[in-house]
Amino acid sequence: MAIVIKGKWERHPLLCHSKLFCFSFFYLFTSLFLAIYTTFSSTKCLFRSSPFDPIQFPLFSYPSSYGEHKYAIPSLRSSCDSPVFFSDYKRVEEEIQEFCRNSTALGSKNLNYIQGNAETFGGNFSFQKRISYFHHNNQDGIQIPCGFFKKFPISSSDQMAMEKCDRVVVVSAIFNDHDKIRQPKGIGAKTIDSVCFFMLVDDVTLNGLYNHNLIPRTSKDYKVGVWRIIKVQKENLYENAAMNGVIPKYLLHRLFPNTKFSIWIDAKLQLVVDPLLLIHSLVIKENVDMAISRHPFYVHTMEEAMATARWKKWWDIDSLKTQMETYCENGLEPWSPKKPYPSVIADVPDSGLILRKHSLATNLFSCLLFNELEGFNPRDQLAFAYVRDEMKPKMNMNMFDVEVFEQVSIEYRHNLIRQGSPNGGSSNIHRAAYHHLHVNGSYTSKCDAYLFKMWDESHD
C-alpha cells in the first residue's frame, strides 16, 4: 500500500496498520520471555528484586545416600513475596565490616564470669542464687555464673579457630545424628571469607559423616562445604543431648569470645538468605541487641508449658510443674502491653533462629537463661519470658513475624524419632500428658493469678 506525504510516495507494511496485530505480537513476545525467565531462574519469581548476586554453584556435593534435602516441611509462604527488606549486599558487607572494627564494647569480655570447677558444666546453682544475678551493674565488677565449670571438650586447634572468629559467626549443632548438615543458600561472594560457619557434632554424628564419606577419617580438621565441623566429647558434659545443644546455643558468646554478631540456627533449618543481610536488616537497622521469631501459635508462657506436657516434649512432668510454680511465685506474668517490651507482642519465641549483637545485655540474658535451663530443663521457651522480663539492664529486642522466619529459612523434619526418655534409655519419670498440668480444672493454685490474667487478656 502506498500513500502520498508532501508529494512523496512512501510504502508501509500493511501489518503495521493493524493495532490488534501489534498488541498480539507484543503479548506473545512478553509471554515467551517470562516463560523462559521463570523456567531457568533459580528463584522462579517474576522480576524479584535481588539485593545481591548470590553464589550459583553448589557449596558442597553430597552423595545421594545422604539425603540432605529429605523431609522438608512445606511452607505456605510465597518465596517471591518477602516480608523484610534487604539492603544492597555490597553496602551491607562494607557497613558490617566497619561496624565490627570500631565496636570495642562488643564480645564476651563485657561481662565478668565466675571461674572454678563443679560437678556440672553450669554449676547447678539454686533458684534463689540464680535470680540474685538478674539485676546486674557492671560497674561493680560482679562475676556471674555462665557455664564452663568444666572444660568444654574440644581440641585446642578447634578452640583457636573459634577464638579467631572476630566478626560474624553462624553456629549450629547436631547430637545423636538427629539432623542433616545442610549448606546455606543465597550466600554472597564475600560472605564465605568474612563470616565463620561452625557445626558442633558428637561421636555418633561424626560416625554418620564418616559412613557417608562426607569427611575423611584421617583428617583432624573437618569441613563440609562452608561448615567447619567441631567434634565435642559429650561424655564430659550432660547425659541429655538437648542440654548439650543448649551450650553452643546460649553460651555462644563464650565459645566465640571475640565475635561481634552471631546467628544460631537449629540443624533442622536451612538458611536461605545471606547472614550479613539478616544481621543488617533484623539487628543493625532495628537498633536491637537480639532478633528472634515469635511463636506461630502461642503468646503466653503457660500455653507453651501446657503444649510441652500435652505433646510430650519433655518427660519429667514434675519438673515442669515445679518450674511454672516457681516462676509464678516469683513474678512471672502473662503477656500484656504493660510489659517492659510492649512492641514484642509475645512471651513465647520460636528459638530455632537467633540473631545477636554481643552486647552486655545480650550476653547477660544468654548466661541467665542457660542457668535456668540447667536448673529445670532444656525447653528454652519456658524460661525465655521470665528471664527477659526480670533481668536488668533490659535488652532491645526484635521479635519478628513468623512470615519472616519462613522467608529466611527452610525447615526439615529430624532424622529419627526415638522412644523413651530424653537420655535415650529407660526411665521411671512420669510421661507428660495434658491432664497432668491441671488440678481440679486449673493448673495449680500457685499459678491461678497468672491464668486469670491470661484468660482476661485473651478475651479483651
C-alpha positions, 0 to 999 in steps of 0.5 A, a space after each residue: 500500500 502506498 500513500 502520498 506525504 508532501 508529494 512523496 510516495 512512501 510504502 508501509 507494511 500493511 501489518 503495521 496498520 493493524 493495532 490488534 496485530 501489534 498488541 498480539 505480537 507484543 503479548 506473545 513476545 512478553 509471554 515467551 520471555 517470562 516463560 523462559 525467565 521463570 523456567 531457568 531462574 533459580 528463584 522462579 519469581 517474576 522480576 524479584 528484586 535481588 539485593 545481591 548476586 548470590 553464589 550459583 554453584 553448589 557449596 558442597 556435593 553430597 552423595 545421594 545416600 545422604 539425603 540432605 534435602 529429605 523431609 522438608 516441611 512445606 511452607 505456605 509462604 510465597 518465596 517471591 513475596 518477602 516480608 523484610 527488606 534487604 539492603 544492597 549486599 555490597 553496602 551491607 558487607 562494607 557497613 558490617 565490616 566497619 561496624 565490627 572494627 570500631 565496636 570495642 564494647 562488643 564480645 564476651 569480655 563485657 561481662 565478668 564470669 565466675 571461674 572454678 570447677 563443679 560437678 556440672 558444666 553450669 554449676 547447678 546453682 539454686 533458684 534463689 542464687 540464680 535470680 540474685 544475678 538478674 539485676 546486674 551493674 557492671 560497674 561493680 565488677 560482679 562475676 556471674 555464673 555462665 557455664 564452663 565449670 568444666 572444660 568444654 571438650 574440644 581440641 585446642 586447634 578447634 578452640 583457636 579457630 573459634 577464638 579467631 572468629 572476630 566478626 560474624 559467626 553462624 553456629 549450629 549443632 547436631 547430637 545423636 545424628 538427629 539432623 542433616 548438615 545442610 549448606 546455606 543458600 543465597 550466600 554472597 561472594 564475600 560472605 564465605 571469607 568474612 563470616 565463620 560457619 561452625 557445626 558442633 557434632 558428637 561421636 555418633 554424628 561424626 560416625 554418620 559423616 564418616 559412613 557417608 564419606 562426607 569427611 575423611 577419617 584421617 583428617 583432624 580438621 573437618 569441613 563440609 562445604 562452608 561448615 567447619 565441623 567441631 567434634 565435642 566429647 559429650 561424655 564430659 558434659 550432660 547425659 541429655 543431648 538437648 542440654 548439650 545443644 543448649 551450650 553452643 546455643 546460649 553460651 555462644 558468646 563464650 565459645 566465640 569470645 571475640 565475635 561481634 554478631 552471631 546467628 544460631 540456627 537449629 540443624 533442622 533449618 536451612 538458611 536461605 538468605 545471606 547472614 550479613 543481610 539478616 544481621 543488617 536488616 533484623 539487628 543493625 537497622 532495628 537498633 536491637 541487641 537480639 532478633 528472634 521469631 515469635 511463636 506461630 501459635 502461642 503468646 503466653 508462657 503457660 500455653 507453651 508449658 501446657 503444649 510441652 506436657 500435652 505433646 510430650 516434649 519433655 518427660 519429667 512432668 514434675 519438673 515442669 510443674 515445679 518450674 511454672 510454680 516457681 516462676 509464678 511465685 516469683 513474678 512471672 506474668 502473662 503477656 500484656 502491653 504493660 510489659 517492659 517490651 510492649 512492641 514484642 507482642 509475645 512471651 513465647 519465641 520460636 528459638 530455632 533462629 537467633 540473631 545477636 549483637 554481643 552486647 552486655 545485655 545480650 550476653 547477660 540474658 544468654 548466661 541467665 537463661 542457660 542457668 535456668 535451663 540447667 536448673 529445670 530443663 532444656 525447653 528454652 521457651 519456658 524460661 525465655 519470658 521470665 528471664 527477659 522480663 526480670 533481668 536488668 539492664 533490659 535488652 532491645 529486642 526484635 521479635 519478628 513475624 513468623 512470615 519472616 522466619 519462613 522467608 529466611 529459612 527452610 525447615 526439615 523434619 529430624 532424622 529419627 524419632 526415638 522412644 523413651 526418655 530424653 537420655 535415650 534409655 529407660 526411665 521411671 519419670 512420669 510421661 507428660 500428658 495434658 491432664 497432668 498440668 491441671 488440678 481440679 480444672 486449673 493448673 495449680 493454685 500457685 499459678 491461678 493469678 497468672 491464668 486469670 490474667 491470661 484468660 482476661 487478656 485473651 478475651 479483651 
